[in-house]
Amino acid sequence: MDIDLTTLSTLSSEGMLTDMFGDIEEKTPLKEAQDIIYDAWEVSDPKRRVALARKAVEISPDCADAYVLLAEETASSLTEALNL
């Protein structure tokens, strides 16, 4: 299959490359943790959101969004949030 750069760019921006060839990104711990946080943002139960955020931190301590969610859901002060 011959694909020029313009077509490749269009396919990539429309998510069609993933549809055609599968997910070509390496599944890193950070990406896995971030995917869990995306799920947590969809959950309305605060306890479940916190559990998912903690799971994300266990998988990758570099997942900044997990700490943000934990701070929003559990911290009662700025100091407490900074200590997460």
C-alpha positions in Angstrom: 0.0 0.0 0.0 1.5 3.4 -1.1 0.6 6.2 1.3 2.0 9.8 0.8 2.8 12.0 3.8 -0.4 14.1 3.5 -2.5 10.9 3.6 -0.5 9.5 6.5 -1.0 12.8 8.4 -4.7 12.7 7.8 -5.0 9.1 8.8 -3.0 9.7 12.0 -5.0 12.7 13.0 -8.3 10.9 12.5 -7.2 7.8 14.5 -7.4 5.7 11.4 -3.8 4.4 11.8 -4.7 2.7 15.0 -7.8 1.2 13.4 -5.6 -0.1 10.5 -2.6 -1.3 12.3 -3.5 -1.5 16.0 -2.0 0.5 18.9 1.6 1.1 17.9 2.5 3.0 21.1 4.5 1.1 23.7 2.4 0.3 26.8 4.4 2.0 29.5 3.6 2.0 33.2 2.8 5.8 32.9 0.5 5.2 30.0 -1.3 2.4 31.9 -1.6 4.6 35.0 -2.9 7.5 32.9 -5.5 5.2 31.3 -6.7 4.3 34.8 -7.0 8.0 35.6 -9.1 8.6 32.5 -11.4 5.9 33.9 -11.4 7.5 37.3 -12.6 10.8 35.8 -15.7 9.0 34.5 -16.6 7.5 37.9 -19.0 9.5 40.1 -18.3 7.6 43.4 -15.5 9.4 45.3 -14.3 6.2 47.0 -13.9 4.4 43.7 -12.1 7.5 42.2 -9.6 7.5 45.1 -9.1 3.7 44.7 -8.4 4.1 41.0 -6.0 7.0 41.6 -4.1 5.0 44.2 -3.8 2.1 41.8 -2.5 4.5 39.2 0.2 5.8 41.6 1.2 2.2 42.4 1.6 1.5 38.7 3.5 4.7 38.0 4.5 7.2 40.7 5.1 9.6 37.8 1.4 9.9 37.0 0.7 13.6 37.9 -3.0 13.4 37.2 -3.3 10.7 39.9 -1.9 13.0 42.5 -4.2 15.8 41.4 -7.3 13.6 41.7 -6.1 12.4 45.1 -5.6 16.0 46.3 -9.0 17.0 45.0 -10.7 14.0 46.7 -8.8 13.5 49.9 -6.8 16.6 50.9 -8.4 19.1 53.4 -5.6 21.6 53.1 -2.8 22.7 50.7 -0.2 21.2 53.0 -2.0 17.9 53.0 -2.2 18.0 49.2 1.5 18.7 48.9 2.3 15.7 51.1 0.6 13.3 48.8 
